[in-house]
């Protein structure tokens, strides 16, 4: 690690080593709904924020908290210390105001409520190869989530939040002109189906997931007023065949599982598609040199924490798996940030 002068520097080491400090500052602000409050009030002093959020710490620590968020670029500040007033930065106002449909804080809420503690056991995961979440108490992650309506809703909104920008980008960048039907496997809150339907009026979409998810998905569909072209359907991809469609999609599904289950899911997608049909997976696809997409690599480690055997993959991996099943050709489309769509044609 070198600085711009070419001399060794500890800067990057300390930045990464203390990275959880910065994470917890942002996650705490999301938990307190600070950005939602500022979106409503437009501008507030530190004392007004302290009073509204019922902080009992010293004024100096409130200043530290708000000024750190300003330093990171999440807040804007006019004035200094006692005379300062704070407001949301544009990105924060759009994506972290809970009252806006563009809110992506669901993922941050889950990071704070679940994953922050679990990631403290990464060393144990690497040493044992075992999940470090609810499974340590002998519970299955997905069974536990699906039996608790509140936790399931938090999980679904987290997954939706992290993928919303990707779904919009896919809808805008991919050629859907020849498709009349799409089924999103593990469709969660139906956002992928909704974004495709919103941008392509000729397509009928189905969000396919376990029965417990349908009420959440239907609520989202109603919000977008697209009930005529987006439906929910219930199924279990371990037990059931996929519904037939011109396009089969999966957003953050394949990476949950080991290679054997990945191949099983790809096979089911292949079987549900007509000749010329298309399979699309949206994930943090790792770059071929495995030295650029840090998010994809960290998400793969998150699968160690969550499932023990799931992992993220490169486009070359996807190409190998899909062609082994029988798909004729593949391509990759970069979406937002570190995410991509990998596509296989039957």
Secondary structure as the mmCIF struct_conf table of DSSP 4:
data_model
#
loop_
_struct_conf.conf_type_id
_struct_conf.id
_struct_conf.beg_label_comp_id
_struct_conf.beg_label_asym_id
_struct_conf.beg_label_seq_id
_struct_conf.end_label_comp_id
_struct_conf.end_label_asym_id
_struct_conf.end_label_seq_id
STRN STRN1 UNK A 2 UNK A 2
TURN_TY1_P TURN_TY1_P1 UNK A 4 UNK A 5
BEND BEND1 UNK A 6 UNK A 7
STRN STRN2 UNK A 8 UNK A 8
BEND BEND2 UNK A 10 UNK A 10
HELX_RH_AL_P HELX_RH_AL_P1 UNK A 11 UNK A 17
TURN_TY1_P TURN_TY1_P2 UNK A 18 UNK A 18
HELX_RH_AL_P HELX_RH_AL_P2 UNK A 19 UNK A 31
TURN_TY1_P TURN_TY1_P3 UNK A 32 UNK A 33
HELX_RH_AL_P HELX_RH_AL_P3 UNK A 34 UNK A 41
BEND BEND3 UNK A 42 UNK A 42
STRN STRN3 UNK A 44 UNK A 45
HELX_RH_AL_P HELX_RH_AL_P4 UNK A 46 UNK A 53
TURN_TY1_P TURN_TY1_P4 UNK A 54 UNK A 54
BEND BEND4 UNK A 57 UNK A 57
HELX_RH_AL_P HELX_RH_AL_P5 UNK A 59 UNK A 72
TURN_TY1_P TURN_TY1_P5 UNK A 73 UNK A 73
BEND BEND5 UNK A 74 UNK A 74
STRN STRN4 UNK A 75 UNK A 78
BEND BEND6 UNK A 79 UNK A 79
HELX_RH_3T_P HELX_RH_3T_P1 UNK A 81 UNK A 83
STRN STRN5 UNK A 85 UNK A 88
HELX_RH_AL_P HELX_RH_AL_P6 UNK A 90 UNK A 95
BEND BEND7 UNK A 96 UNK A 96
TURN_TY1_P TURN_TY1_P6 UNK A 98 UNK A 99
BEND BEND8 UNK A 100 UNK A 100
TURN_TY1_P TURN_TY1_P7 UNK A 101 UNK A 102
HELX_RH_AL_P HELX_RH_AL_P7 UNK A 105 UNK A 110
HELX_RH_PI_P HELX_RH_PI_P1 UNK A 111 UNK A 115
HELX_RH_AL_P HELX_RH_AL_P8 UNK A 116 UNK A 118
HELX_RH_3T_P HELX_RH_3T_P2 UNK A 119 UNK A 121
HELX_RH_AL_P HELX_RH_AL_P9 UNK A 122 UNK A 128
BEND BEND9 UNK A 133 UNK A 133
HELX_RH_3T_P HELX_RH_3T_P3 UNK A 134 UNK A 137
TURN_TY1_P TURN_TY1_P8 UNK A 138 UNK A 138
HELX_RH_AL_P HELX_RH_AL_P10 UNK A 141 UNK A 147
HELX_RH_AL_P HELX_RH_AL_P11 UNK A 149 UNK A 173
BEND BEND10 UNK A 174 UNK A 174
TURN_TY1_P TURN_TY1_P9 UNK A 177 UNK A 178
BEND BEND11 UNK A 180 UNK A 180
STRN STRN6 UNK A 181 UNK A 185
TURN_TY1_P TURN_TY1_P10 UNK A 186 UNK A 186
TURN_TY1_P TURN_TY1_P11 UNK A 188 UNK A 189
BEND BEND12 UNK A 190 UNK A 190
HELX_RH_AL_P HELX_RH_AL_P12 UNK A 191 UNK A 199
TURN_TY1_P TURN_TY1_P12 UNK A 201 UNK A 202
STRN STRN7 UNK A 204 UNK A 209
HELX_RH_AL_P HELX_RH_AL_P13 UNK A 211 UNK A 224
TURN_TY1_P TURN_TY1_P13 UNK A 225 UNK A 225
TURN_TY1_P TURN_TY1_P14 UNK A 227 UNK A 229
STRN STRN8 UNK A 230 UNK A 234
TURN_TY1_P TURN_TY1_P15 UNK A 237 UNK A 239
BEND BEND13 UNK A 240 UNK A 240
HELX_LH_PP_P HELX_LH_PP_P1 UNK A 241 UNK A 244
STRN STRN9 UNK A 245 UNK A 251
BEND BEND14 UNK A 252 UNK A 252
HELX_RH_3T_P HELX_RH_3T_P4 UNK A 254 UNK A 256
BEND BEND15 UNK A 257 UNK A 257
HELX_RH_AL_P HELX_RH_AL_P14 UNK A 259 UNK A 272
STRN STRN10 UNK A 273 UNK A 283
HELX_LH_PP_P HELX_LH_PP_P2 UNK A 285 UNK A 285
STRN STRN11 UNK A 286 UNK A 286
HELX_LH_PP_P HELX_LH_PP_P3 UNK A 287 UNK A 287
TURN_TY1_P TURN_TY1_P16 UNK A 288 UNK A 289
BEND BEND16 UNK A 290 UNK A 292
HELX_RH_AL_P HELX_RH_AL_P15 UNK A 294 UNK A 307
BEND BEND17 UNK A 308 UNK A 309
STRN STRN12 UNK A 314 UNK A 314
HELX_RH_AL_P HELX_RH_AL_P16 UNK A 315 UNK A 325
TURN_TY1_P TURN_TY1_P17 UNK A 326 UNK A 326
STRN STRN13 UNK A 329 UNK A 334
BEND BEND18 UNK A 336 UNK A 336
TURN_TY1_P TURN_TY1_P18 UNK A 337 UNK A 338
STRN STRN14 UNK A 340 UNK A 345
#
